[in-house]
């Protein structure tokens, strides 16, 4: 399916069209803010603090030693000065950095329902971002295709989050392809301190099913192996949460017979192909998609990464709430 006619215009719109487009964008951003803020306030804000914790500790105070205190926490300087044993107390550093690692490739323009994947991605990113700023945490963005196209350093505040959402909705990628490894390796280089990393993508180009990824003893080659290495690199230091967005038409093709199709990520380069979407082709497609999804799920399980899968046209809030509840149970 080709992108919207206005997604990559060849000419600049006239001033009236530009004003209308700007107003439509502002309305959409406000709608996303209202919807995601309501979800955060009603379901997620109470659990966020216990689910995503800082790793550092900060000095709090010194108090007199009590039986049972760890002797390793004794402050010998204060003890020598006062003549009585004192211990140092520490508190956990609460401030976190939430990094949104967002696939901005052309495949996100696909939309067989009333909203495309890019709009869904913006809503998911906004939910995590508003959850973060409710707790005075910082939010940053790395938007990638087969290269890093957007880098917004972490900051806190409502205006900053709205700017991030707007960036996701409006960015016109210089490249139409996807390389998940690029975004992950960039995060590994830039993220010196522990962060919560939300990787949002359709994972179509992970390159796993072709080599049997996720099966015991199976070897990965090329793209799939690079993707797995990059996941491990980020997971080593950060709390990594992959979020898979899907469109229903990607999972099961309708039986339409002969149709003309064009690859969104190769638009204009590969040309239009005529494909027979008859019964046999549709069945082979379903099997291939099922194999790719199974390989992805097995890899996530092997790496012990909690994931979400959310589809366009369905209630995306329920999977988000279930994820928070499931994570809360595991951490308890």
N, C-alpha and C positions, 0 to 999 in steps of 0.2 A: 504494500500500500504506500502510495507516495505521500509526502508531507503536505500540510496545508498550503494552499496557494500563496498565503502571505508569510510563510515561514522564512523564506529566503528570497525576498523580492529583488528583482534585477535593477529596479530604479527606485529612487527615493520617492515616498509618497508626498502628495501635496500637503500644505499646512493643515487643511481641514481634516484630512485623513490622519495626519500625525496627531492632532488633538484628540480625535476620536479613539485612536489606538492607545494614547496615553491614559485617557479616562477609563477605558476598558481594563487596562492593566492595573490601574489604581483600585478599581472596584474588585478585581480578582484578588489582589494582594490583601485588601481589607476583608474579603470573604474568607480567605485562607486564615488570616489572623483570628477572626471571630471563631471560626470552626475549631481551629487547633487550640486556641486559648481556652475555649469551653471544655474541650476534652482534657486538657492538662488540669484545669481547676477541679473538674468533677471526678476524675479517675486516676490521674497520674501524679499530681504534685505531692501527695502524701507518701508515695512509695519511692519517688525519685531519689531522695537523699539517702535512703538505706540501700538502694540498688547500685548506685554509682558513687563510690567512696574515693577520697584522695588517699594517696599512699604515704605521703610525708607526715612527719610529726613536728610540732613546734613547742618550744618551752612555754610552760604556763606559770608555774609558781614553785616555791620551796616551802615545805612544811616539816614539822617535827616528825622524826622517825617513829613508826608504830610497829609493834610486833607483827610479823608476817610480811612486811615490806621487803622488796628485793634489795639486797645489800648492794647490788650493782648500781642502784639509782641514788646512792648516798652522795650528797654534795659535800666533798671533803673540805672545801674552802669555808663554807658556812659552818660546818661542824667544828672546824678548828677555831674559828672566830668566836663562836658562841659557847663552845664547850659542851654542846648537846648535839646528838646526831640529827641531821636533817636530810631529807630526800628531795630530789627534783621530780616535778610532775610535768607530764607532757600531754598535749591534746593533738588529735588528728587534724591535719590541715584539710579543711573542707573544700577549698577552692579547686575546681576541676577545669580542665579544658575539654570541650566537646568539639571534635573535628568531624565535619561532614565531608566525606569523600564521595563525590557525586559524579556518576557517569553522565556526561553531557553529549554523547554521540547522537547521531541522527536517528538511530533506532528508537529513541525515546519519543519521536514524533508520531509513532504509530498509535492509532486510536480507533478501535472499531466500536467503542461505546461513546457515551456523551462526553468523556474526558480522555485525553491521551496520557501516555505514561509520564510525560514531563510534568503535567499538572499534578499527577499523583505523587511523583517524587518531591515536588515542592511542598505538598501537604505533609508528607512524612518527615522531611527535613525540618519544617516549621514546628512540628510537634516536639521533636527532640530539642530544638533550639529554644522554644518557649519554656520547656521543662527545665532547661539548664539555667536560663536567666532568672527564673523564679527563685532559684537557689544561689543567685549571684555568681554563677559559673560563667565562663567565657565560651564563645562559640566562634569557630573559624570554618572556612570553606576551601576545599581543593576540588575544582572542577576539571575533569580530564576527558579526553577522547583517546587518541593514540599519542597524545602529548598533554602536558598540563596547560590548560587554557585560562584558568581562573585561580588565583590564590588570594583569599581574603584572610588576613591575620586575625587571630582570636581576639575578640572584644566582648564586652557585655552590654546589655541595654536593648530596649525595644527597637529603637531606630536601626541599630546595627542588624538585628535579626530580620527586620523587614527588608533591609537592603540585600541581605543574603538571599531571601526568598525571591525578591525581584530579579536578582542576578540569575538564579536558576531558571526562572520563567522566560527571561528575555535574551539570554546569551546566545549569540549566533556563532557556532563553533567554526573555527578555521579549517578543521579536519572533520570528516564524517565518520572516520573509523573508530575502533575501540581497542585499547590495550589496557586491561585491568592492572597489569604489572606496573605500568607507569605511575598510576595514582598511588598504589601501595608503596612503591619504592620511594616516591617523593615524600610521603608521610613518614617513612622510616628515617629519612635524612633530616627532615625538618623538626620532627617531634622528639626533642631531647628529654622532656619531662613526660611522665605518665599522663595519658589522655584516654578518653572514651572516643573511639573511632567508629563512626557509623558509615559503612560502605554501602551505598545505594546504587544498584545497577540491575539490568535485566539478565546479566551474566550469560548472554547469548554467545559471546566470543571467548568463553573461558577455555574452550578446547579440551574438554575432559573426556567426553564419551567415546571419542575416536580410539583412545588407547586403553579403555577399560579402567579409568581412574577410579579409585575408591575400592578396588578389589584387592584382596590379599595377594601380595607379590606382584601385582601389576606394575609395569613400568610406565612412567609418563614420558612423553617426548614433546619437544618444542614448546608451544604455547601453554599447554596444560602444566608441564613441569615448572615453567617460569612463574605461572600463577600461584602454584602451591608454595614455591620458595618465597614469593613475595608475601603471601599470607602469613607464613611462619615468621618472617622478618618483622612484620608489624605486631603480630601476636606476642612476640617475645617481650615487648616493652609496654604494650598498650592493651586496653580492653576493647577488642575488635568485635563488632556486631555487623555481619552481612545482612542486608535487606534486599530481597529479590522482588522486583516488580514485573508483572506479566500482563499481557493483554489476552483475552480469551481466544482470539483468532490465532495466536501463536501456539496454542495448545492443541487445537483441533481445527483443521481447515474445512470449510464447507464444501460440499460436493457440487461444484459449479460447472464442471466440464472444462472446456478450453477457456483460459483467461490470460490476459496480458499482465505480467507482474514486473516490478522493478525493485531492486535492492536499495533500501533507504541509505545504507552506508556506502553504496557505490553509485549513487545517483548521477546519471549522465555518463559514467565511465563504462559500465557494463552493458548499457542499453536495456531495452525492454525485451523480455523473453515471454514466449507463449508456453504455458504449462497446462497440462491436462490434470485437473483436479477431480478426476473420477474416483471411483471407489477404491481401486488398488493404490493409487498415488496417495490418497488421503490416509489409507491405512498405514502405508510405509512412513508417512510423515508423523502420524501419531506414535508409532513405535520409536522413531528416532528421537522425538521430543521426550518421550517417557524415559528413554535411555540416558539422555543428557541430564534430565532432572534427577534421575536416580544417582548418576555419577556425582553430581553436585552435592546432593544430600549426604552421600557416603563420605565424600571428602570433608564436608563440614563436621560430620560426626567423628571422623578420625582425628581431626584437629581440635575437637572439643569446642567448637564455635557455635554459640546459640544464634539461630537465624530466624528471620521472618520471611514469609512469602505472601505477597498481597497482589490481588488482581484488579485491574481497572473494571469499573462498573459494579463492583461489589462493595460492601461496607468495610472500609479500610480501618475504621476505628476499633472494631472488635478484635482483629488480630493484634493490634497494638496493645490493647488492654490485656489480652491473654498473655502476650509476651511479658509484660511487666509482672503479672500475677505469677507466671511460671518461674520467672527469674527470682521473684521474692521467695517463693517456696524453696527453690534450690539453695538460696543463700541462708535461709533459716536452718 
